[in-house]
């Protein structure tokens, strides 16, 4: 989750031809948390520095600098990020982007013996 976490350091050391980050977790109001994910993906420069994201976040809170900060963030993220939700639809057809099957639940009891 962060650049300095033990797991984050170990993951960045793995050799890989391709890397993916799939996250269902919100950023929790801290854009600097993106720096660790971007470093794992191999994105360099400013976008891999937590202090850069902290400055962008601060600028987003100021009405005079918000537009420029948003452009910087989008420029940094657009090469590596896509965001989709299960309800997202194609604009031209209205079809679901990711059609998922209906959720089904089944009760499957598992017998255990006392020795288990």
N, C-alpha and C positions, 0 to 999 in steps of 0.2 A: 504494500500500500504506500510505502514511502521509500525514498532513495536509500535511506540509511538502515532500514529494517534488515535483520539477519536473513530472512527469507528473500527479500528483494535483492540483496547482494548475491545470494546463491543462485537465484533464478537468472540474473544477468550473466552469470558465468557459464550457463549452459550453452553449448554450441547448437545453433539452429539455423536452418536455411530460411524458414518462415517463422514469424511470431505473431500470435493473436492475443488480444486481451478482450475478454468478454466479461462485462460487468453489469450486474443488475442493481448495483448499489449506487445511491445518489452520492454526489460529491460532498454533501454535508456542509455546504457553504465555505469550503476550503479548496480553492482552485490549485493551491500548491500541491495537493495530493495527486494531481494529474502528472506532475513531473516524474514520479516513480514509474508510472505506467508508460510514459513516453520514453523514458530511458530504457526500459525493458524492450520496447519496440525498436530501439536503435535510433530514435530521433535525437539529434544533437542540437547544439546551439542554445539559444535562450530558452526554448520550449522545454528543455530538460533541466532547467534550474528552478527550484522552488521559489527563490526570491523574485524571479521574473514574474511568476504567476501571482505572487503576493502583491506585486506592484500593479499588475493587470486588475486584480480583484479590487484593490483600493481605487483605481481609476474608474472602474465600473460603477462605483458608488457615488461618483461625482458627476453631476449633470453636464458639466463643461467638458469632461474628458471621456464620457461614457462611449460615444460613438467610435472614437479612435481606439479605445481599449477593446471594444467588441471586435473591430476589424483586425486588431493584432491577434486576438484569441482565435478567431475563425481562420486566419491565415496560418497560424501555427498548427491547428488541429485538422484542417481540411484534408491534408494528404494522408492522414492515418485514421480518421474517425468517421464512422457512420452511425447514425442513431435510428433505430426502428422500434416500433412498439407493435404488439400483437394486433392492435386495431388499425394500424396504418394502412391506407388505401392508395392505389394508383390514381393520380389526378385525372387521367384521360378516360379511364374505364370505371372507376369506382370499385374495382375488384380488390380484395385483400392482398396486400403485399406478401404476407406470410400466412396462407390459409392453414389453420391448425385443426386437427380432428376434434370432435367433441370429447370432453373429458369424461372418462368412465372410471367408476370405482368398483372394486371387487373385494369381497371379504374372503381371505384365504387363510383359514386356521392352520397352524403348524403344530402337529402333535409332538410333545416332548416326553421323554421318559425320565424318571427320577434320577437316573445316572447321568443325564445330560446336564 
